[in-house]
Amino acid sequence: MRKKIVAGNWKMNMVLSEGIELAKSVNKHLVEHPTEKATAVLCTPFIHLAPVAEILKDTQTGLGAQNCASEASGAYTGEISAEMIKSAGAQYVIIGHSERRSYYNEDDSLIYKKTFLALKSGLKVIFCCGEVLQEREEQIHFEVVKKQLLDGLFNLQKEDLKNIIIAYEPVWAIGTGLTASPQQAQEMHLFIRTLIQERYGKEIADETSILYGGSCKPSNAAEIFSMPDVDGGLIGGASLKKDDFCAIISAI
């Protein structure tokens, strides 16, 4: 059975003390209200990783970074390598988020390089893909997502896919108040799973978790998660509030 995952992407929010407090409160709730149906993952800013790792130690909650460098080590001032992330206690890293693609011009070849290094360092990758509003309106959203997967992910070997989680982001639904309908989410998730099956076979496709990331909140999470090919969510703004994030986890 595929893993159900709810990952909170804190983005560039909260100073260290605030992040520690949020991690403690989320962890306390999850310890007191455990769920066997879903794995929760906190994807924090880099400076939060080591202290939050201590908070989550010996729990079922995972820890992830929001990005990693495209080089393993060296004279790359300001960069954080996958091995550094792993050494800080994280198990996951988000790669290819729409904000990295848009604001920092990360293309599919760079994203593939980061993904390869992250896997080599022993991290699980939350690989993001998705279309912007114009691409959806022009009805080329399937082609856009297919290219992102073909160029950014599908050069990996079959055995690598067990450490890949895919997050579909309808970019037009991030921070806009818009949300893809459950049917739109299911349609794209099924399309992605079909592409995986064509490349890697049915067994791998059936085992790959595909998350929805686009203005998922307590009020719509249960309906979105009820779709057969939606295996959880990559949660942005709602992950910054303990009650909202935990309610979304419970919606699984």
Backbone as a ProteinNet text record, in pm:
[ID]
protein_1_A
[PRIMARY]
MRKKIVAGNWKMNMVLSEGIELAKSVNKHLVEHPTEKATAVLCTPFIHLAPVAEILKDTQTGLGAQNCASEASGAYTGEISAEMIKSAGAQYVIIGHSERRSYYNEDDSLIYKKTFLALKSGLKVIFCCGEVLQEREEQIHFEVVKKQLLDGLFNLQKEDLKNIIIAYEPVWAIGTGLTASPQQAQEMHLFIRTLIQERYGKEIADETSILYGGSCKPSNAAEIFSMPDVDGGLIGGASLKKDDFCAIISAI
[TERTIARY]
84.4	0	88.2	46.2	122.6	118.5	229.7	234	150.7	73.5	3.3	93	116.1	211.8	150.4	166.1	131.1	256.7	311.7	435.9	405.9	455.8	437.6	559.4	540.6	648.2	639.5	728	722.6	769.6	836.1	892.4	983.4	995	1084.3	1003.5	962.8	881.1	936.2	919.3	950.7	1100.1	1134.5	1269.9	1284.7	1406.8	1436.7	1347.4	1329.8	1249.1	1104.2	1051	913.6	901.4	1001	998.5	1007	1092	1103.8	971.6	907	779.3	672.5	667.2	569	597.2	723.6	758.9	721.1	743.8	707.8	557	481	335.5	276.8	329.1	283.1	320.6	443.6	490.3	408.1	378.9	298.5	161.6	99.7	-31.9	-24.8	77.8	87.5	120.4	196.4	223.9	96.4	17.8	-106	-218.9	-213.1	-317.8	-251.6	-190.5	-117.9	-212.4	-161.9	-237.6	-150.4	-204.8	-131.3	-151.3	-240.6	-277.1	-187	-115.5	-36.6	94.2	196.7	324.6	328.2	358.5	374.5	521.7	549	686	688.3	783.5	802.4	921.1	897.3	1004.4	1034.2	1145.2	1176.4	1286.8	1305.9	1426.1	1551.5	1662.6	1786.3	1825.5	1813.4	1862.1	1780.4	1659.8	1575	1604	1674.1	1681.6	1736.3	1854.7	1918.3	1836.3	1788.3	1707.7	1574.1	1511.5	1384.8	1407.9	1522.6	1556.3	1558.6	1608.2	1610.8	1469.7	1381.9	1243.4	1172	1199.7	1129.2	1197.4	1308.4	1385.7	1298	1308.4	1233	1082.2	1040	897.9	880.2	755.4	724.8	720.4	737.6	730.7	863.7	857	977	1018.7	1142.8	1199.1	1259.7	1232.3	1285.5	1333.6	1422.7	1465.6	1382.6	1393.4	1311.9	1387	1516.9	1599.5	1735.4	1817.4	1957.2	2040.8	2171.5	2262.4	2270.7	2315.4	2332.7	2473.9	2554.3	2691.4	2708	2798	2816.6	2891.9	2991.8	3069.8	3157.1	3230	3323.7	3300.4	3358.4	3355.3	3225.9	3115.7	2983.7	2922.1	2968.2	2931.2	2779.2	2732.1	2589.4	2505.5	2561.5	2485.2	2486.7	2386.1	2373.8	2361.4	2456.7	2458.9	2361.8	2330.8	2242.8	2303.5	2434.6	2499.4	2489.5	2498.9	2481.8	2340.9	2242.9	2103.5	2085.3	2139.7	2131.2	2199.4	2314.7	2390.1	2318.9	2228.4	2153.3	2035.6	2008.8	1901.8	1778.8	1782.3	1666.6	1664.9	1546.1	1529.2	1475.9	1424	1357.4	1414.3	1393.7	1421.6	1324	1270.4	1185	1275.2	1250.9	1328.3	1232.2	1261.8	1181.7	1054.5	1045	925.5	903.1	778.3	744.8	811.3	830.9	896.4	1044.6	1107.6	1247.2	1255	1161.3	1159.8	1136.4	1043.3	1002.8	1098.5	1125.1	1203.3	1353	1399.8	1543.8	1582.1	1484.5	1508.7	1570.6	1529.4	1579.6	1511.1	1591.5	1534.7	1541.1	1486.7	1474.5	1609.5	1709.5	1840.5	1904.4	1890.3	1942.7	1867.4	1736.3	1653.3	1689.4	1717.4	1761.2	1893.7	1985.8	2116.2	2099.9	2013.2	1987.1	1924.1	1829.2	1761	1859.8	1947.2	2047.8	2136.7	2185.2	2273	2199.9	2074.1	1996.6	1978.8	1944.9	1928.6	2060.6	2169.1	2301.8	2339.7	2288.2	2318.9	2226.4	2132.6	2043.3	1916.6	1881.6	1757.8	1645	1524	1406	1369.8	1332.2	1305	1155.2	1106.9	971.1	986.9	958.3	983.9	857.8	870.5	754.5	741.9	619.6	590	454	429.8	300.3	304.8	186.3	173.3	127	158.7	109.9	-25.9	-90.6	-227	-235.7	-140.8	-146.2	-139.4	-56.8	-43.6	-170.7	-236.7	-365.7	-470.2	-472.7	-571.6	-548.2	-421.2	-389	-402	-444	-466.9	-339.4	-225.3	-99.9	-42.5	-127.8	-79.8	-26.1	-86.9	-37	101.8	121.2	251.2	359.4	323.2	418.8	465	370.9	404.7	483.2	444.9	517.3	663.2	688.1	825.8	905.7	842.7	911.8	953.9	867.9	900	1004.2	988	1081.9	1222.5	1234.5	1366.8	1424.8	1338.1	1386.1	1392.3	1326	1314.1	1338.1	1290.5	1283.2	1415.5	1526.6	1657.4	1708.8	1635.1	1672.6	1650.5	1719.5	1701	1576.5	1526.5	1403.6	1412.2	1525.7	1538.7	1537.8	1569.3	1568.9	1428.1	1329.2	1192.9	1133.7	1188.2	1133.4	1159.1	1252.1	1282.7	1235	1141.9	1082.9	935.7	897.8	757.4	731	625.5	594.5	487.1	505.4	405.6	358.5	231.1	174.2	126.3	182	145.3	77.8	-51.2	-109.8	-69	30.1	92.3	-10	-110.8	-215.6	-300.5	-282.1	-360.6	-277	-153.5	-67.1	-71.7	-125.4	-130.6	-227.7	-314.6	-409.6	-551.2	-572.9	-708.3	-782	-727.6	-786.1	-737.3	-818.6	-780.6	-827.6	-743.4	-788.7	-902.4	-1002	-1110.7	-1056.8	-1122.6	-1078.1	-1067.3	-1157.4	-1154.4	-1032.6	-997.3	-877.5	-751.6	-748.5	-633.4	-622.2	-732.1	-731	-688.9	-737.2	-704.3	-553.4	-488.7	-344.6	-266.7	-310.1	-240.6	-244.3	-358.5	-368.7	-278.2	-271.7	-183.9	-38.1	2.7	140.1	167.5	72.8	92.7	103.3	26.8	32.8	169	224.5	358.2	462.9	450.3	543.9	532.2	409.5	389.6	451.8	436.7	493.7	645.8	706.8	853.5	911.5	846	906.1	824	702.6	620.5	512.1	413.9	295.7	328.7	418.9	450	505.2	599.5	656.9	550	469.4	363.8	265.7	230.3	134.5	192.3	325.9	389.5	430.9	428.9	475.9	367.7	401	307.8	308.5	189.5	174.3	89.7	148.3	83.4	23.9	-79.9	-137.4	-84.7	-39.4	10.2	-47.7	-152.2	-210.3	-327.4	-300	-404.7	-491.5	-427.8	-497.3	-513.2	-632.7	-661.2	-762	-786.7	-877	-1014.1	-1062.7	-1197.6	-1210.5	-1097.8	-1109.1	-1022.6	-942.5	-846.2	-911.9	-1016.9	-1079.3	-1131.5	-1191.8	-1246.2	-1133.9	-1027	-913.4	-848.2	-827.3	-759.6	-844.1	-972.7	-1059.3	-1039.7	-972.2	-948	-849.7	-873.5	-796	-646.9	-604	-462	-396.3	-467	-410.3	-368.5	-240	-184.9	-143.4	-197.2	-164.3	-139.4	-69.6	-52.7	81.6	123.6	236.7	173.7	178.5	98.2	185.1	141.6	215.3	165.7	86.1	42.6	-21.8	-102	-173.1	-79.3	44.8	139.6	202.1	177.6	233.5	144.4	28.3	-64.1	-85.4	-51.3	-58.2	-194.6	-300.3	-433.9	-472.2	-439.1	-473	-394.8	-264	-180.6	-223.9	-249.7	-291.7	-429.6	-516.2	-648.8	-636.7	-543.2	-521.1	-466.6	-374.9	-325.1	-439.1	-526.7	-640.5	-736.4	-738.4	-829.3	-796.3	-671.2	-632.8	-724.4
-120.1	0	125.5	225.6	351	423.8	492.3	572.8	698.5	733	860.4	959.1	1074.7	1170.9	1311.2	1381.7	1523.8	1599.2	1676.3	1750	1898.5	1960.6	2104.2	2180.1	2268.4	2351.1	2489.2	2513.9	2641.2	2758.2	2733.1	2837.5	2930	3057.3	3146.9	3220.8	3144.6	3198.4	3153.7	3237.4	3211.3	3213.9	3295.5	3292.2	3162.3	3133.6	3003.3	2971.3	3066.8	3040	3007.1	3075.7	3049.4	2911.2	2875.6	2745	2632.1	2648.2	2547	2531.4	2642.7	2637.3	2566.3	2596.1	2530.2	2380.4	2344.1	2202.1	2128.9	2190.2	2127.8	2107.3	2207	2197.4	2094.5	2090.7	1988.9	1849.9	1836.9	1706.1	1658.1	1747.3	1712.1	1661	1730.6	1688	1549.8	1527.1	1400.5	1284.4	1313.4	1209.3	1173.8	1276	1253.5	1200.6	1229.4	1183	1113.5	998.6	930.8	882.1	881.3	825.2	726.7	611.3	510.3	528.1	619	632.1	727.6	815	914.8	943.5	974.9	1022.7	1174.1	1243	1388.2	1421.6	1525.6	1571.1	1723.2	1774.4	1918.9	1959.7	2045.3	2094.9	2238.7	2255.2	2381.3	2457.2	2584.9	2655	2583.4	2603	2531.9	2550	2674.2	2699.2	2625.6	2579.9	2509.2	2359	2306.7	2161.1	2090.6	2128.1	2055.3	2060.8	2178.2	2178.2	2106.1	2116.2	2045.3	1894.9	1854.4	1711.3	1655.8	1733.7	1689.4	1675.8	1768.6	1763.9	1639.7	1605.5	1494.5	1359.5	1360.7	1238.4	1131.6	1008.5	893.8	907.9	988.3	997.1	949.8	942.5	900.2	1017.5	1139.7	1258.3	1280.3	1303.3	1323.7	1469.3	1489.5	1624.3	1642.2	1757.1	1781.9	1924.3	1942.9	2075.7	2116.2	2243.1	2295.4	2305.5	2272.2	2286.1	2228.4	2202.8	2168	2216.9	2218.8	2265.9	2167	2215.7	2129.9	2074.2	2102	2049.1	1979	1880.2	1801.7	1878.5	1959.5	2038	2135.1	2222.1	2309.8	2456.3	2539.4	2684.8	2741.6	2718.9	2766.4	2841.8	2963.5	3042.9	3054.2	3022.1	3036.1	2914.1	2814.1	2695.2	2591.9	2505.6	2399.2	2266.9	2177	2051	1949.4	1849.8	1741.1	1667.5	1646.4	1576.9	1658.6	1790.4	1875.4	1860.2	1857.7	1841.6	1708.3	1604.2	1471.7	1471.4	1535.3	1535.5	1613.8	1705.7	1783.7	1706.2	1586.8	1502.8	1491.9	1549.7	1542.1	1410.4	1370	1252	1286.7	1408.6	1449.1	1582.1	1609.1	1741.2	1767.7	1889.2	1932.4	1981.2	1933.8	1977.5	2011.8	2123.4	2162.7	2236.8	2292.5	2368.6	2480.9	2512.5	2613.3	2747	2780.4	2907.1	2903.5	2787.5	2774	2782.6	2721	2725.3	2867.7	2937.6	3069.8	3180.3	3190.7	3302.5	3286.8	3161.4	3137.1	3066.1	3060.1	3009	2868.7	2783.7	2647.1	2566.5	2511	2433.3	2284.6	2204.1	2061	1991.8	2036.3	1971.2	1997.7	2119.2	2151.6	2074	2064.9	1992.6	1844.2	1788.7	1648.5	1631.4	1723.5	1716	1719.3	1807.7	1815.3	1685.9	1634.1	1510	1395.3	1384.7	1277.3	1286.9	1407.3	1425.2	1396.6	1438.5	1414	1264.9	1191.2	1046.4	980.5	1025.9	971.8	995.7	1103	1136.7	1066.8	989.2	913.2	985.5	1091	1163.3	1113.3	1124.2	1103.2	1237.6	1234.9	1358.7	1378.4	1496.5	1539.1	1622.5	1559.9	1619.9	1691.8	1822.4	1904	1924.3	1923.3	1952.1	2020.2	2091.9	2158.1	2273.9	2318.2	2420.2	2554.1	2662.3	2795.3	2818	2928.5	2954.4	2960.2	3030.9	3042.8	2906.2	2818	2683.7	2602.8	2621.6	2555.5	2610.5	2742.7	2804.4	2765.9	2745	2704.9	2554.1	2484	2339.2	2260.5	2310.1	2237.8	2186.5	2182.5	2145.7	2003.3	1913.1	1775.6	1768.4	1842	1842.8	1903.3	2009.8	2076.3	1980.5	1914.5	1822.7	1703	1653.8	1540.4	1576.3	1696.2	1738.5	1752.5	1807.2	1822	1686.1	1587	1452.9	1384.9	1395.9	1330.7	1386.3	1518.3	1581.2	1591.7	1599.2	1622.1	1499.7	1390.8	1275.4	1141.7	1127.7	994.3	940.9	1011.9	953.9	869.2	868.7	788	639.9	556.6	413.3	370.3	254.3	202.8	198.9	152.7	138.4	272.9	381.7	514.6	561.9	511.3	562.6	533.7	435.3	405.9	519.3	609.2	723.5	855.4	845.9	963.7	975.6	1094.5	1131.2	1244.7	1237.1	1342.9	1434.4	1563.9	1661	1739.7	1725.5	1802.4	1936.9	2043.2	2178.9	2249.7	2268.2	2362.1	2502.8	2559.7	2683.4	2794.5	2791.6	2893.8	2885.9	2779.4	2761.8	2779.8	2831.2	2848.6	2994.1	3014.9	3148.5	3242.5	3188.4	3271.9	3260.4	3161.1	3134.1	3039.1	3017.8	2920.5	2780.6	2681.3	2543.1	2458.3	2368.1	2271.9	2190.7	2161.9	2077.9	1938.5	1862.3	1724.9	1646.3	1674.5	1604.5	1645.6	1774.5	1820.8	1760.8	1754.5	1693.9	1546.8	1474.1	1331.7	1307.7	1391.6	1376.6	1386.5	1486.2	1502.8	1395	1359.2	1254.9	1122	1089.6	966.5	973.7	1091.1	1110.9	1086.8	1142.6	1124.5	977.4	911.2	770.2	685.3	722.1	650.5	668.1	789.8	813.8	729.7	722	639.3	492.8	448.1	309	280.3	374.8	356.1	350.4	424.7	430.3	320.5	294.1	207	82.2	72.5	-44.9	-19.9	-108.8	-91.2	-97.9	-186.5	-201.1	-71.4	-9.7	116.9	226.2	230.8	332.4	319.2	195.2	172.8	208.1	204.9	231.1	376.7	456.5	595.1	686.1	755	850.3	979.5	1028.8	1154	1247.8	1360.9	1456.2	1571.4	1631.8	1752.3	1874.2	1974.6	2096.7	2220	2275	2396.2	2445.6	2525.9	2581.5	2473.5	2370.1	2266.9	2315.6	2304.8	2354.2	2261.5	2281.1	2189.5	2176	2283.2	2280.4	2197.3	2175.1	2099.2	1973.6	1952.3	1842.7	1706	1679.8	1547	1513.3	1611.2	1586.5	1560	1638.8	1618.4	1482.3	1450.5	1326.3	1203	1222.2	1107.2	1055.3	1132.4	1089.1	970.4	871.3	746.3	759.4	861.1	875.5	990.1	1049.2	1155.3	1093.2	1098.1	1026.3	1118.1	1239.1	1334.3	1471.4	1556.1	1693.1	1753	1849.2	1936.5	2069.7	2102	2209.8	2332.1	2447.1	2571.3	2649	2752	2843.1	2774.6	2672.6	2604.5	2527.3	2501.1	2427.7	2517	2648.1	2742.1	2756.2	2691.2	2693.7	2550.7	2524.2	2388	2325.2	2395.7	2338.4	2305.7	2396.1	2371.7	2253.1	2249.2	2141.5	2006.6	2000.9	1875	1832.6	1928.5	1895.4	1835.7	1886.9	1832.1	1690	1664.7	1529.3	1435.5	1481.9	1400.2	1372.1	1461.5	1444.5	1324.2	1273.1	1151.7	1036.9
0	0	0	-77.8	-83.1	49.7	80.8	201.7	182.9	283.9	288.7	362	302.2	356.2	355.6	465.3	470.8	511.3	417.9	441.5	452.1	557.3	575.8	527.8	430.8	377.2	440.8	538.1	611.3	526.8	416.2	330.4	414.3	379.7	453.8	560.2	661.7	769.3	904	1002.2	1142.9	1174	1273.6	1327.9	1405.7	1449.5	1509.1	1628.9	1719.8	1839.8	1802.7	1701.7	1659.2	1595.4	1514.8	1450.4	1551.2	1652	1756.8	1830.8	1860.2	1931.1	1847.6	1718.6	1631.6	1622.9	1605.1	1596.2	1724.1	1838.3	1965.5	1976.5	1935.1	1948.9	1852.5	1729.2	1632.8	1682.2	1728.8	1775	1894.9	1987.2	2105	2062.2	1968.2	1921.3	1856.4	1773.5	1701.9	1796.1	1901	2001.2	2077.1	2108.6	2184.3	2097	1967.6	1875.1	1755.7	1778.8	1670.3	1561.3	1438.3	1327.2	1252.3	1225.4	1150.4	1000.7	964	822.8	745.5	816.5	744.4	816.3	738	790.5	777.1	885.4	881.7	863.9	785.2	760.8	775.5	852	864.6	779.3	680.4	592.1	632	701.7	767.8	695.1	728.2	681.8	733.5	665.1	700	847.1	899	1035.4	1140.6	1104.5	1199.9	1204.9	1106.5	1091.2	1215.3	1260.7	1371.2	1500	1543.1	1666.5	1651.9	1534.9	1515.2	1508.6	1455	1454.2	1596	1690.9	1829.9	1885.8	1848.7	1894.8	1841.8	1717.4	1652.2	1673.9	1744.1	1767.5	1832.9	1783.8	1836.5	1818.1	1719.4	1684.2	1540.6	1498.6	1362	1264.5	1313	1227.4	1156.1	1026.7	946.8	941.8	898.8	888	750.1	687.6	554.9	536.5	439.3	396.2	274.3	236.7	127.3	-5	-2.6	-121.9	-87.8	-188.4	-163.3	-280.2	-261.6	-364.7	-480.1	-593.2	-711.3	-720.7	-619.2	-611.8	-478.1	-474.6	-352.7	-245.7	-286.2	-190.7	-269.6	-198.8	-268.4	-243.5	-330.6	-314.1	-372.4	-301.5	-344.1	-227	-208.1	-92.3	-78.4	41.2	70.7	40.8	-23.6	-58.7	54.8	54.9	154.7	80	103.4	27.9	85.6	4.7	48.5	167.8	166.6	277.8	407	395.3	513.4	570.6	482.7	524.5	596.3	537.9	598.7	735.6	746.3	871.6	981.7	943.1	1041.6	1098.5	1043.4	1097	1010.3	890	800	723.6	682.4	597.8	458.5	443.2	319.8	270.2	140.2	85.6	-28.7	-31.6	-142.8	-255.7	-376.2	-493.1	-606.3	-674.3	-789.7	-756.8	-635.5	-599.8	-700.8	-725.1	-826.6	-798.8	-671.3	-639.1	-674.9	-662.3	-706.4	-859.3	-926.1	-1073.2	-1122.4	-1058.1	-1105.7	-1061.5	-932.2	-879.1	-904	-910.4	-921.6	-1051.6	-1142.9	-1278.5	-1280.8	-1187.8	-1186.6	-1297.9	-1386.5	-1496.2	-1464.2	-1555.8	-1529.7	-1515.5	-1589.5	-1580	-1443.6	-1391.9	-1259.3	-1152.1	-1168.6	-1072.1	-1070.6	-1186.7	-1191.7	-1117.1	-1135.5	-1070.1	-918.3	-869.6	-726.4	-676	-753.1	-713.9	-703.8	-799.9	-801.7	-677.9	-647	-531.1	-400	-391.5	-269.7	-245.4	-350.5	-336.9	-298.4	-360.1	-330.7	-185.1	-126.6	12.6	111.3	59.9	147.2	186.5	114.9	142	52.9	102.7	20.2	-42.6	-169.5	-242.9	-263.3	-223.5	-259.8	-386.1	-500.3	-631.7	-678.4	-700.8	-736.5	-887.6	-934.2	-1074.6	-1080.6	-1189.7	-1203	-1300.7	-1339.7	-1443.6	-1386.4	-1457.8	-1421.3	-1487.7	-1450.8	-1496.6	-1649.4	-1713.7	-1859.7	-1927	-1872.9	-1930.8	-1911.6	-1798.6	-1776.2	-1872.6	-1889.6	-1979.4	-2124.8	-2161.2	-2297.8	-2320.1	-2215	-2222.7	-2256.4	-2205.4	-2228.4	-2095.3	-1991.9	-1858.5	-1853	-1928.2	-1929	-1992.8	-2102.2	-2169.1	-2079.5	-2006	-1916.5	-1807.6	-1742.3	-1634.1	-1687.5	-1803.1	-1863.1	-1889.1	-1942.4	-1969.2	-1839.3	-1735.7	-1607.9	-1552.9	-1567.2	-1518.6	-1606.6	-1737	-1828.6	-1811.9	-1802.8	-1799.1	-1657.9	-1558.1	-1422.7	-1334.2	-1377.3	-1288.4	-1356.8	-1480.3	-1540.4	-1595.1	-1567.9	-1597.3	-1481	-1370.4	-1255.9	-1284.6	-1208.2	-1219.4	-1142.2	-1177.2	-1118	-965.9	-912.1	-767.1	-695.1	-768.7	-706.5	-673.4	-746.5	-731.4	-595.1	-524.1	-390.8	-293.2	-326	-241.2	-301.1	-395.6	-458.3	-419.6	-373.7	-354.1	-451.3	-526.9	-622.9	-564.3	-579.9	-536.8	-658.3	-692	-802	-749.9	-806.3	-768.6	-885.8	-882.2	-978.4	-933.8	-1000.3	-950.8	-937.8	-1022.6	-1018.9	-890.9	-813.5	-691.5	-565.8	-579.4	-462.5	-417.2	-299	-241.6	-310.3	-394	-467.3	-414	-328.1	-282	-373.6	-494.4	-585.4	-547.3	-575.3	-549.1	-665.2	-709.6	-810.3	-749.9	-829	-779.4	-751.5	-666	-644.3	-774.8	-868.2	-996.9	-1080	-1077.4	-1148.6	-1087	-954.4	-886.9	-924.1	-917.9	-950.9	-1095.5	-1185.4	-1326.9	-1348.9	-1285.6	-1303.5	-1228.9	-1111.5	-1035.5	-1111.2	-1170	-1249.2	-1371.7	-1433.8	-1549.1	-1508.9	-1395.2	-1347.6	-1318	-1254.3	-1220.9	-1347.7	-1448.4	-1576.1	-1642	-1635.4	-1690	-1616.9	-1485.8	-1408.5	-1449.5	-1468.8	-1508.9	-1645.4	-1738.1	-1871.6	-1866.8	-1774.9	-1766	-1676.8	-1563.7	-1462.7	-1429.7	-1482.6	-1456.9	-1353.4	-1351.7	-1267.9	-1118.7	-1079.9	-937.4	-879.8	-950.5	-904.8	-903.3	-1008	-1016.1	-900.5	-866.6	-758.3	-621.8	-610.5	-481.1	-461.7	-568.7	-559.3	-501.6	-394.3	-333.8	-414.4	-447.6	-520.9	-435.8	-397.9	-309.2	-387.8	-332.3	-391.5	-316.9	-389.8	-327.2	-391.8	-335.5	-392.7	-311.3	-207.1	-120.6	-57.6	-8.2	67.2	210.5	264.5	399.7	467.7	597.9	668	603.1	541.5	485.9	358	287	161.3	157.4	263.5	260.6	245.3	321.7	318.8	179.9	112.8	-20.8	-121.5	-113.1	-203.6	-177.3	-49.9	-13.6	-44	-66.1	-96.6	-238.3	-323.1	-460.1	-460.5	-545.8	-538.1	-564.9	-640.6	-671.4	-597.6	-501.6	-418	-285.2	-256.2	-141.3	-27.1	-25.4	79.7	22.6	97.8	53	89.8	8.2	39.6	78.2	205.7	262.3	288.1	237.9	256.7	377.2	352.8	458.9	577.5	552.5	661.6	752.6	707	792.3	898.7	889.3	987.1	1109.8	1107.1	1220.7	1266.9	1392.1	1443.3	1424.4	1458.3	1450.2	1306.6	1213.5	1073	1017.6	1044.8	992.1	1047.9	1176.6	1236.8	1189.7	1160.9	1107.2	967.6	889.2	754.2	764	856.6	876	913.4	1002.8	1045.8	930.4	830.2	717.6	631.1	641.4	568.7	609.8
[MASK]
++++++++++++++++++++++++++++++++++++++++++++++++++++++++++++++++++++++++++++++++++++++++++++++++++++++++++++++++++++++++++++++++++++++++++++++++++++++++++++++++++++++++++++++++++++++++++++++++++++++++++++++++++++++++++++++++++++++++++++++++++++++++++++

